[in-house]
């Protein structure tokens, strides 16, 4: 004999909220207003200063004209800030949902649309060599004939800082304090 549970068709969220009597509404938070007065925290979370962030907002504003999803919940500044935090820190959608006071599906939709807008804006700054330039530069390094340049990054373990904030140097991924370095090597050409 099989018994049907009364809550079998409810999601886990509905079951929990039904028991606790918590309403299903979200209250959006203005995270940008809080962080803009704390420039160091703003930079740690987003990788931008409040000033460069405002320049980025002005640059992408024309691209967001037809973007209506999330407008009633969040300002453009908060949508962009949430996307930059996701790109830099990579928190889960659930964490961003809690920080910004919106639902997880809304976080997902906003990030999916905003990072495309960001890519379209910054892609113009990347200039790849044309085919003729590529062929002129190709083969200049005998050890690596098909390489024009390279980028490499590594983490160097250091002693625990005594005078500076430790969280700037601790790597949760590596599980030790370190300094990250990035090296770019490219060929230098003088075209006459």
Secondary structure, 3 states (H helix, E strand, C coil): CCCCCCCCCCCHHHHHHHHHCCCCCCCCCCHHHHHCCCHHHHHHHHCCCHHHHHHHHHHHHHHHCCCCCCCCCCCHHHHHHHHHHHHHHCCCHHHHHHHHCCCHHHHHHHHHHHHHHHHHHHHHHCCCCCHHHHHHHCCCCCCCCCCCEEEEEEEEECCCCCCCCHHHCEECCCCEEEEEEEEEEECCCCCC
